[in-house]
Structures are given as structure tokens and as C-alpha cells.
């Protein structure tokens, strides 16, 4: 990813070489990594012709798990 300001990151990816059918969207899930509290994933969908997504409103200095 590429940092965008202090509270955002631009994620990009490549099209799968052998997709299992037609791609209808990409789903990116992310959450804060917090050892003392369970956090939930936020889900962002990207259109099938898009190869990037901008995650915003992130907390500076915080570790995130992205999948």
C-alpha cells in the first residue's frame, strides 16, 4: 500500500492470473490489531474493473490487519 496523508492508505493489487469465474467485485476487510480488545472488520468493496481502494479514517500509529 501507499500512504495517503496521516490517516489513509491506497491499496492496490493485480488481477488474478486464473480467476474462478467472472469477478463481480473485490472485497477488502480491515481492522485494528488490539491485544486487549476484540475488534471487528470493516468491509470495503471495489468494482471489478478497479485494482485499488483507498482506506481512510485510519488512526495514525495504529497497526491494522488487512485481508
Phi and psi restraints in degrees (range 20) as a CNS / XPLOR table:
assign (resid 1 and name C) (resid 2 and name N)
       (resid 2 and name CA) (resid 2 and name C) 1.0 -120.7 20.0 2
assign (resid 2 and name N) (resid 2 and name CA)
       (resid 2 and name C) (resid 3 and name N) 1.0 127.6 20.0 2
assign (resid 2 and name C) (resid 3 and name N)
       (resid 3 and name CA) (resid 3 and name C) 1.0 -65.0 20.0 2
assign (resid 3 and name N) (resid 3 and name CA)
       (resid 3 and name C) (resid 4 and name N) 1.0 136.4 20.0 2
assign (resid 3 and name C) (resid 4 and name N)
       (resid 4 and name CA) (resid 4 and name C) 1.0 -127.6 20.0 2
assign (resid 4 and name N) (resid 4 and name CA)
       (resid 4 and name C) (resid 5 and name N) 1.0 98.8 20.0 2
assign (resid 4 and name C) (resid 5 and name N)
       (resid 5 and name CA) (resid 5 and name C) 1.0 70.5 20.0 2
assign (resid 5 and name N) (resid 5 and name CA)
       (resid 5 and name C) (resid 6 and name N) 1.0 -165.0 20.0 2
assign (resid 5 and name C) (resid 6 and name N)
       (resid 6 and name CA) (resid 6 and name C) 1.0 -90.5 20.0 2
assign (resid 6 and name N) (resid 6 and name CA)
       (resid 6 and name C) (resid 7 and name N) 1.0 -8.6 20.0 2
assign (resid 6 and name C) (resid 7 and name N)
       (resid 7 and name CA) (resid 7 and name C) 1.0 -131.2 20.0 2
assign (resid 7 and name N) (resid 7 and name CA)
       (resid 7 and name C) (resid 8 and name N) 1.0 23.6 20.0 2
assign (resid 7 and name C) (resid 8 and name N)
       (resid 8 and name CA) (resid 8 and name C) 1.0 -149.3 20.0 2
assign (resid 8 and name N) (resid 8 and name CA)
       (resid 8 and name C) (resid 9 and name N) 1.0 161.0 20.0 2
assign (resid 8 and name C) (resid 9 and name N)
       (resid 9 and name CA) (resid 9 and name C) 1.0 -145.2 20.0 2
assign (resid 9 and name N) (resid 9 and name CA)
       (resid 9 and name C) (resid 10 and name N) 1.0 138.6 20.0 2
assign (resid 9 and name C) (resid 10 and name N)
       (resid 10 and name CA) (resid 10 and name C) 1.0 -100.0 20.0 2
assign (resid 10 and name N) (resid 10 and name CA)
       (resid 10 and name C) (resid 11 and name N) 1.0 114.0 20.0 2
assign (resid 10 and name C) (resid 11 and name N)
       (resid 11 and name CA) (resid 11 and name C) 1.0 -96.0 20.0 2
assign (resid 11 and name N) (resid 11 and name CA)
       (resid 11 and name C) (resid 12 and name N) 1.0 140.6 20.0 2
assign (resid 11 and name C) (resid 12 and name N)
       (resid 12 and name CA) (resid 12 and name C) 1.0 -136.1 20.0 2
assign (resid 12 and name N) (resid 12 and name CA)
       (resid 12 and name C) (resid 13 and name N) 1.0 159.6 20.0 2
assign (resid 12 and name C) (resid 13 and name N)
       (resid 13 and name CA) (resid 13 and name C) 1.0 -151.7 20.0 2
assign (resid 13 and name N) (resid 13 and name CA)
       (resid 13 and name C) (resid 14 and name N) 1.0 170.8 20.0 2
assign (resid 13 and name C) (resid 14 and name N)
       (resid 14 and name CA) (resid 14 and name C) 1.0 -103.9 20.0 2
assign (resid 14 and name N) (resid 14 and name CA)
       (resid 14 and name C) (resid 15 and name N) 1.0 153.8 20.0 2
assign (resid 14 and name C) (resid 15 and name N)
       (resid 15 and name CA) (resid 15 and name C) 1.0 -64.5 20.0 2
assign (resid 15 and name N) (resid 15 and name CA)
       (resid 15 and name C) (resid 16 and name N) 1.0 137.8 20.0 2
assign (resid 15 and name C) (resid 16 and name N)
       (resid 16 and name CA) (resid 16 and name C) 1.0 -59.4 20.0 2
assign (resid 16 and name N) (resid 16 and name CA)
       (resid 16 and name C) (resid 17 and name N) 1.0 139.9 20.0 2
assign (resid 16 and name C) (resid 17 and name N)
       (resid 17 and name CA) (resid 17 and name C) 1.0 -65.3 20.0 2
assign (resid 17 and name N) (resid 17 and name CA)
       (resid 17 and name C) (resid 18 and name N) 1.0 -34.0 20.0 2
assign (resid 17 and name C) (resid 18 and name N)
       (resid 18 and name CA) (resid 18 and name C) 1.0 -133.8 20.0 2
assign (resid 18 and name N) (resid 18 and name CA)
       (resid 18 and name C) (resid 19 and name N) 1.0 76.5 20.0 2
assign (resid 18 and name C) (resid 19 and name N)
       (resid 19 and name CA) (resid 19 and name C) 1.0 -63.6 20.0 2
assign (resid 19 and name N) (resid 19 and name CA)
       (resid 19 and name C) (resid 20 and name N) 1.0 149.4 20.0 2
assign (resid 19 and name C) (resid 20 and name N)
       (resid 20 and name CA) (resid 20 and name C) 1.0 -90.3 20.0 2
assign (resid 20 and name N) (resid 20 and name CA)
       (resid 20 and name C) (resid 21 and name N) 1.0 67.2 20.0 2
assign (resid 20 and name C) (resid 21 and name N)
       (resid 21 and name CA) (resid 21 and name C) 1.0 104.1 20.0 2
assign (resid 21 and name N) (resid 21 and name CA)
       (resid 21 and name C) (resid 22 and name N) 1.0 -171.5 20.0 2
assign (resid 21 and name C) (resid 22 and name N)
       (resid 22 and name CA) (resid 22 and name C) 1.0 -76.4 20.0 2
assign (resid 22 and name N) (resid 22 and name CA)
       (resid 22 and name C) (resid 23 and name N) 1.0 134.1 20.0 2
assign (resid 22 and name C) (resid 23 and name N)
       (resid 23 and name CA) (resid 23 and name C) 1.0 -81.6 20.0 2
assign (resid 23 and name N) (resid 23 and name CA)
       (resid 23 and name C) (resid 24 and name N) 1.0 123.8 20.0 2
assign (resid 23 and name C) (resid 24 and name N)
       (resid 24 and name CA) (resid 24 and name C) 1.0 -102.7 20.0 2
assign (resid 24 and name N) (resid 24 and name CA)
       (resid 24 and name C) (resid 25 and name N) 1.0 -20.8 20.0 2
assign (resid 24 and name C) (resid 25 and name N)
       (resid 25 and name CA) (resid 25 and name C) 1.0 -174.5 20.0 2
assign (resid 25 and name N) (resid 25 and name CA)
       (resid 25 and name C) (resid 26 and name N) 1.0 163.9 20.0 2
assign (resid 25 and name C) (resid 26 and name N)
       (resid 26 and name CA) (resid 26 and name C) 1.0 -109.1 20.0 2
assign (resid 26 and name N) (resid 26 and name CA)
       (resid 26 and name C) (resid 27 and name N) 1.0 141.2 20.0 2
assign (resid 26 and name C) (resid 27 and name N)
       (resid 27 and name CA) (resid 27 and name C) 1.0 -118.4 20.0 2
assign (resid 27 and name N) (resid 27 and name CA)
       (resid 27 and name C) (resid 28 and name N) 1.0 125.0 20.0 2
assign (resid 27 and name C) (resid 28 and name N)
       (resid 28 and name CA) (resid 28 and name C) 1.0 -113.7 20.0 2
assign (resid 28 and name N) (resid 28 and name CA)
       (resid 28 and name C) (resid 29 and name N) 1.0 129.4 20.0 2
assign (resid 28 and name C) (resid 29 and name N)
       (resid 29 and name CA) (resid 29 and name C) 1.0 -118.8 20.0 2
assign (resid 29 and name N) (resid 29 and name CA)
       (resid 29 and name C) (resid 30 and name N) 1.0 139.3 20.0 2
assign (resid 29 and name C) (resid 30 and name N)
       (resid 30 and name CA) (resid 30 and name C) 1.0 -145.8 20.0 2
assign (resid 30 and name N) (resid 30 and name CA)
       (resid 30 and name C) (resid 31 and name N) 1.0 153.7 20.0 2
assign (resid 30 and name C) (resid 31 and name N)
       (resid 31 and name CA) (resid 31 and name C) 1.0 -155.3 20.0 2
assign (resid 31 and name N) (resid 31 and name CA)
       (resid 31 and name C) (resid 32 and name N) 1.0 157.4 20.0 2
assign (resid 31 and name C) (resid 32 and name N)
       (resid 32 and name CA) (resid 32 and name C) 1.0 -69.8 20.0 2
assign (resid 32 and name N) (resid 32 and name CA)
       (resid 32 and name C) (resid 33 and name N) 1.0 141.5 20.0 2
assign (resid 32 and name C) (resid 33 and name N)
       (resid 33 and name CA) (resid 33 and name C) 1.0 -91.9 20.0 2
assign (resid 33 and name N) (resid 33 and name CA)
       (resid 33 and name C) (resid 34 and name N) 1.0 113.2 20.0 2
assign (resid 33 and name C) (resid 34 and name N)
       (resid 34 and name CA) (resid 34 and name C) 1.0 -134.5 20.0 2
assign (resid 34 and name N) (resid 34 and name CA)
       (resid 34 and name C) (resid 35 and name N) 1.0 113.3 20.0 2
assign (resid 34 and name C) (resid 35 and name N)
       (resid 35 and name CA) (resid 35 and name C) 1.0 -69.4 20.0 2
assign (resid 35 and name N) (resid 35 and name CA)
       (resid 35 and name C) (resid 36 and name N) 1.0 -22.2 20.0 2
assign (resid 35 and name C) (resid 36 and name N)
       (resid 36 and name CA) (resid 36 and name C) 1.0 -106.8 20.0 2
assign (resid 36 and name N) (resid 36 and name CA)
       (resid 36 and name C) (resid 37 and name N) 1.0 0.4 20.0 2
assign (resid 36 and name C) (resid 37 and name N)
       (resid 37 and name CA) (resid 37 and name C) 1.0 -146.2 20.0 2
assign (resid 37 and name N) (resid 37 and name CA)
       (resid 37 and name C) (resid 38 and name N) 1.0 136.7 20.0 2
assign (resid 37 and name C) (resid 38 and name N)
       (resid 38 and name CA) (resid 38 and name C) 1.0 -79.2 20.0 2
assign (resid 38 and name N) (resid 38 and name CA)
       (resid 38 and name C) (resid 39 and name N) 1.0 129.4 20.0 2
assign (resid 38 and name C) (resid 39 and name N)
       (resid 39 and name CA) (resid 39 and name C) 1.0 -113.6 20.0 2
assign (resid 39 and name N) (resid 39 and name CA)
       (resid 39 and name C) (resid 40 and name N) 1.0 158.6 20.0 2
assign (resid 39 and name C) (resid 40 and name N)
       (resid 40 and name CA) (resid 40 and name C) 1.0 -109.7 20.0 2
assign (resid 40 and name N) (resid 40 and name CA)
       (resid 40 and name C) (resid 41 and name N) 1.0 154.3 20.0 2
assign (resid 40 and name C) (resid 41 and name N)
       (resid 41 and name CA) (resid 41 and name C) 1.0 -75.6 20.0 2
assign (resid 41 and name N) (resid 41 and name CA)
       (resid 41 and name C) (resid 42 and name N) 1.0 142.1 20.0 2
assign (resid 41 and name C) (resid 42 and name N)
       (resid 42 and name CA) (resid 42 and name C) 1.0 -98.9 20.0 2
assign (resid 42 and name N) (resid 42 and name CA)
       (resid 42 and name C) (resid 43 and name N) 1.0 136.4 20.0 2
assign (resid 42 and name C) (resid 43 and name N)
       (resid 43 and name CA) (resid 43 and name C) 1.0 -111.3 20.0 2
assign (resid 43 and name N) (resid 43 and name CA)
       (resid 43 and name C) (resid 44 and name N) 1.0 132.7 20.0 2
assign (resid 43 and name C) (resid 44 and name N)
       (resid 44 and name CA) (resid 44 and name C) 1.0 -125.0 20.0 2
assign (resid 44 and name N) (resid 44 and name CA)
       (resid 44 and name C) (resid 45 and name N) 1.0 133.9 20.0 2
assign (resid 44 and name C) (resid 45 and name N)
       (resid 45 and name CA) (resid 45 and name C) 1.0 -108.6 20.0 2
assign (resid 45 and name N) (resid 45 and name CA)
       (resid 45 and name C) (resid 46 and name N) 1.0 140.6 20.0 2
assign (resid 45 and name C) (resid 46 and name N)
       (resid 46 and name CA) (resid 46 and name C) 1.0 -118.9 20.0 2
assign (resid 46 and name N) (resid 46 and name CA)
       (resid 46 and name C) (resid 47 and name N) 1.0 145.0 20.0 2
assign (resid 46 and name C) (resid 47 and name N)
       (resid 47 and name CA) (resid 47 and name C) 1.0 -63.7 20.0 2
assign (resid 47 and name N) (resid 47 and name CA)
       (resid 47 and name C) (resid 48 and name N) 1.0 155.0 20.0 2
assign (resid 47 and name C) (resid 48 and name N)
       (resid 48 and name CA) (resid 48 and name C) 1.0 -63.4 20.0 2
assign (resid 48 and name N) (resid 48 and name CA)
       (resid 48 and name C) (resid 49 and name N) 1.0 -23.0 20.0 2
assign (resid 48 and name C) (resid 49 and name N)
       (resid 49 and name CA) (resid 49 and name C) 1.0 -92.1 20.0 2
assign (resid 49 and name N) (resid 49 and name CA)
       (resid 49 and name C) (resid 50 and name N) 1.0 3.2 20.0 2
assign (resid 49 and name C) (resid 50 and name N)
       (resid 50 and name CA) (resid 50 and name C) 1.0 -99.5 20.0 2
assign (resid 50 and name N) (resid 50 and name CA)
       (resid 50 and name C) (resid 51 and name N) 1.0 139.7 20.0 2
assign (resid 50 and name C) (resid 51 and name N)
       (resid 51 and name CA) (resid 51 and name C) 1.0 -119.0 20.0 2
assign (resid 51 and name N) (resid 51 and name CA)
       (resid 51 and name C) (resid 52 and name N) 1.0 23.9 20.0 2
assign (resid 51 and name C) (resid 52 and name N)
       (resid 52 and name CA) (resid 52 and name C) 1.0 -157.5 20.0 2
assign (resid 52 and name N) (resid 52 and name CA)
       (resid 52 and name C) (resid 53 and name N) 1.0 159.0 20.0 2
assign (resid 52 and name C) (resid 53 and name N)
       (resid 53 and name CA) (resid 53 and name C) 1.0 -146.6 20.0 2
assign (resid 53 and name N) (resid 53 and name CA)
       (resid 53 and name C) (resid 54 and name N) 1.0 143.4 20.0 2
assign (resid 53 and name C) (resid 54 and name N)
       (resid 54 and name CA) (resid 54 and name C) 1.0 -101.2 20.0 2
assign (resid 54 and name N) (resid 54 and name CA)
       (resid 54 and name C) (resid 55 and name N) 1.0 119.4 20.0 2
assign (resid 54 and name C) (resid 55 and name N)
       (resid 55 and name CA) (resid 55 and name C) 1.0 -96.3 20.0 2
assign (resid 55 and name N) (resid 55 and name CA)
       (resid 55 and name C) (resid 56 and name N) 1.0 125.9 20.0 2
assign (resid 55 and name C) (resid 56 and name N)
       (resid 56 and name CA) (resid 56 and name C) 1.0 -123.3 20.0 2
assign (resid 56 and name N) (resid 56 and name CA)
       (resid 56 and name C) (resid 57 and name N) 1.0 176.0 20.0 2
assign (resid 56 and name C) (resid 57 and name N)
       (resid 57 and name CA) (resid 57 and name C) 1.0 58.8 20.0 2
assign (resid 57 and name N) (resid 57 and name CA)
       (resid 57 and name C) (resid 58 and name N) 1.0 34.0 20.0 2
assign (resid 57 and name C) (resid 58 and name N)
       (resid 58 and name CA) (resid 58 and name C) 1.0 -83.3 20.0 2
assign (resid 58 and name N) (resid 58 and name CA)
       (resid 58 and name C) (resid 59 and name N) 1.0 152.2 20.0 2
assign (resid 58 and name C) (resid 59 and name N)
       (resid 59 and name CA) (resid 59 and name C) 1.0 -88.4 20.0 2
assign (resid 59 and name N) (resid 59 and name CA)
       (resid 59 and name C) (resid 60 and name N) 1.0 121.5 20.0 2
assign (resid 59 and name C) (resid 60 and name N)
       (resid 60 and name CA) (resid 60 and name C) 1.0 -57.3 20.0 2
assign (resid 60 and name N) (resid 60 and name CA)
       (resid 60 and name C) (resid 61 and name N) 1.0 143.1 20.0 2
assign (resid 60 and name C) (resid 61 and name N)
       (resid 61 and name CA) (resid 61 and name C) 1.0 75.8 20.0 2
assign (resid 61 and name N) (resid 61 and name CA)
       (resid 61 and name C) (resid 62 and name N) 1.0 11.0 20.0 2
assign (resid 61 and name C) (resid 62 and name N)
       (resid 62 and name CA) (resid 62 and name C) 1.0 -108.6 20.0 2
assign (resid 62 and name N) (resid 62 and name CA)
       (resid 62 and name C) (resid 63 and name N) 1.0 140.0 20.0 2
assign (resid 62 and name C) (resid 63 and name N)
       (resid 63 and name CA) (resid 63 and name C) 1.0 -88.3 20.0 2
assign (resid 63 and name N) (resid 63 and name CA)
       (resid 63 and name C) (resid 64 and name N) 1.0 136.1 20.0 2
assign (resid 63 and name C) (resid 64 and name N)
       (resid 64 and name CA) (resid 64 and name C) 1.0 -121.2 20.0 2
assign (resid 64 and name N) (resid 64 and name CA)
       (resid 64 and name C) (resid 65 and name N) 1.0 148.3 20.0 2
assign (resid 64 and name C) (resid 65 and name N)
       (resid 65 and name CA) (resid 65 and name C) 1.0 -103.1 20.0 2
assign (resid 65 and name N) (resid 65 and name CA)
       (resid 65 and name C) (resid 66 and name N) 1.0 126.7 20.0 2
assign (resid 65 and name C) (resid 66 and name N)
       (resid 66 and name CA) (resid 66 and name C) 1.0 -124.7 20.0 2
assign (resid 66 and name N) (resid 66 and name CA)
       (resid 66 and name C) (resid 67 and name N) 1.0 132.9 20.0 2
